[in-house]
Amino acid sequence: MNAVLGIVRSFGLFVLAGLCEIGGGWLMWKALREGRPPLWGFLGGAVLVLYGVIPTFQPSTFGRTYAAYGGFFIALSLLWGWAFDGSRPDRADVLGGGIALVGVVLMYYWPRH
């Protein structure tokens, strides 16, 4: 049961990091490209700092953690764009995001001794 809780915690950290990176980047995008108030950009910067901290709580090495995070980033970016900008993923997006997440599971959660 301890291993399952470790995977759930790790998965949650990946999702939280993704939401911080994508959300912070989105706030910056809105401030700099779409004329939203400067406060949006400052908030985006603060959220991006959180993104830099959260992965340090992962149990694996830097390289493996950030490589695996890339798969979460792909899938979460597509979902964020759909939810907040109305950019609905097409079949190729869904397939590519799914492949990336399968790669994450293989790379990050494969049993190692």
C-alpha positions in Angstrom: 0.0 0.0 0.0 2.9 2.4 0.7 4.0 2.1 -3.0 0.6 3.0 -4.2 0.5 6.1 -1.9 3.9 7.1 -3.2 2.7 6.9 -6.8 -0.5 8.9 -6.0 1.6 11.6 -4.2 4.1 11.7 -7.1 1.3 11.9 -9.7 -0.3 14.7 -7.7 2.9 16.6 -7.6 3.3 16.4 -11.4 -0.3 17.7 -11.8 0.3 20.5 -9.3 3.6 21.5 -11.0 1.8 21.4 -14.4 -1.0 23.6 -13.2 1.5 26.1 -11.8 3.7 26.2 -14.9 0.8 26.4 -17.3 -1.3 28.7 -15.2 1.7 31.1 -14.6 2.6 31.1 -18.3 -1.1 31.7 -19.2 -1.3 34.7 -16.8 1.9 36.1 -18.4 0.6 35.5 -21.9 -2.6 37.3 -21.1 -0.8 40.3 -19.5 1.9 40.6 -22.3 0.0 39.6 -25.4 -3.6 40.4 -24.6 -3.3 43.6 -22.6 -4.5 42.3 -19.3 -3.5 44.3 -16.2 0.2 44.1 -15.1 -0.9 42.4 -11.9 -1.7 39.3 -14.1 1.9 39.2 -15.1 3.2 39.5 -11.6 0.8 36.8 -10.4 2.0 34.6 -13.3 5.6 35.1 -12.2 4.8 34.1 -8.6 3.0 31.0 -9.8 5.9 30.1 -12.0 8.2 30.3 -8.9 6.0 27.7 -7.3 6.4 25.5 -10.4 10.1 25.6 -9.8 9.8 24.5 -6.2 7.2 21.7 -6.5 9.2 19.2 -8.5 11.9 19.2 -5.8 9.5 17.1 -3.7 9.6 14.2 -6.2 11.6 11.2 -5.1 13.6 10.6 -8.3 16.5 12.4 -9.9 16.3 15.8 -11.6 16.7 14.5 -15.1 14.1 11.7 -14.8 11.7 14.0 -13.0 11.8 16.8 -15.5 11.7 14.4 -18.5 8.6 12.6 -17.1 7.0 16.0 -16.2 7.1 16.8 -19.9 4.4 14.2 -20.6 2.2 15.7 -18.0 2.9 19.2 -19.4 1.7 18.1 -22.9 -1.6 16.6 -21.6 -2.3 19.4 -19.1 -1.5 22.1 -21.7 -4.1 20.7 -24.0 -6.7 20.5 -21.3 -5.9 24.0 -20.1 -6.2 25.4 -23.6 -9.6 23.7 -24.0 -10.9 24.8 -20.6 -9.7 28.4 -20.6 -9.3 29.4 -24.3 -11.8 27.1 -26.0 -9.2 25.4 -28.1 -10.6 21.8 -28.2 -8.0 19.1 -28.7 -8.5 17.1 -31.9 -7.8 13.3 -32.3 -4.1 13.8 -33.0 -3.8 15.9 -29.8 -5.5 13.3 -27.7 -3.5 10.5 -29.2 -0.2 12.4 -28.8 -1.0 13.4 -25.2 -2.0 9.8 -24.4 1.3 8.5 -25.9 3.2 11.0 -23.8 1.4 9.9 -20.6 2.1 6.3 -21.4 5.8 7.2 -21.8 5.7 8.9 -18.4 4.3 5.9 -16.7 7.0 3.7 -18.3 9.8 6.0 -17.6 9.0 7.2 -14.1 7.0 4.5 -12.5 8.8 1.4 -13.9 10.1 -0.7 -10.9 13.8 -0.2 -10.4 16.1 -1.9 -7.8 
